[in-house]
């Protein structure tokens, strides 16, 4: 079904996408080996690049690099530090050992 410049499914596939195909939101079936349940997927692209897919199962697929200011991990081992702070700390500790 057309909705302006977008297509909205009406057949149970749970899809919303732009007519050019550079934007898509849909609900996927459970991936193989999962405990079950559907997950959402978001794709954003553009004519000048391949696009980015963010899957509700915790994966991000890109055709290139990901740029961000920092990355935080949910593991208790990281003690609330961002990845950038951890790498700087490791760099300084290795540098101190070399002196």
N, C-alpha and C positions, 0 to 999 in steps of 0.2 A: 504494500500500500504506500503510495507517495505521500510525503509530508514535507512540502517545500522542496528543498534540495536534498532531502533524505529519503531513504527507504526504511519502512518499519514493517517487520514481518507480521503476518497474521495467521501463521501456520504452525505455531508451537516451537519454532526454532529460536525464539527470543533474540532477534537480531535488529539492531539499529545501525545503519551505515549511510555514509554520504554517497551520493550518486557517482562521484568521481572515484570512490573507493579508498580515499586517504584517511577516513575516520570510520571506526567500526567498534561497536560494543555488542557483545553477545554472551550468552550463557552456554558453556560447553558441558558435555557429559563428563562423568568422572574419568580421570586418566587411569590407564592400566596399572594395577597394583595399589590403587588408593583405597582408603577405607570406605569410599562411596561419597555420593553427593556431587551436585554440579558445582562448577566454579565459573566465575566471570572472567572475561578477557577484554582488554582494551587495546586497540591498535590505533596509532596516530602516525601518519606518514605525510609525505609531500613529494612533489614532482622532482625536487632537487636531491632527495636522499631516500634511503630504503624504508625508514620508519622504525618505530619502536612498538613492541608488543609487551604488555604487562599482563601476566596471567595470575589469576587468583590462587594458584597453587604455589606461589612464591617464586616464580621465575620471571626474568626480564630478558627478552630477546632483542638484540639490536644488530644492525649490520655493521656497527663500528664501535666507538667508545662511548662510555657513560661519563658525564661530567657532573660533579656535585661538590659542595663545600666540605662535606665530611660524611662518613658512614658509621652508624652505630649498630653494634651487634647485640642481640638479646641474651647472649651467654653471660652467666654470672661471673665468669673468669675475667671479663673485660672491665669489671668494676665501674661501669657507667662511662668509661672513656670512649671517645670516638677513635676510629681507625687512624686518623691523622696524628692524634696525640700519642697513640701507642707506637706508631712508626718513628716519630721523633724521639721518643724515650729510648727505643731500641737503638736508634742511630747514635744517640749520645752515649749510651752504655758501651756499645762496641767501640766508639771513638775513645772512650776513657781507657778501655783495655789495651788499645793500640799504643797509647802514650807511654 
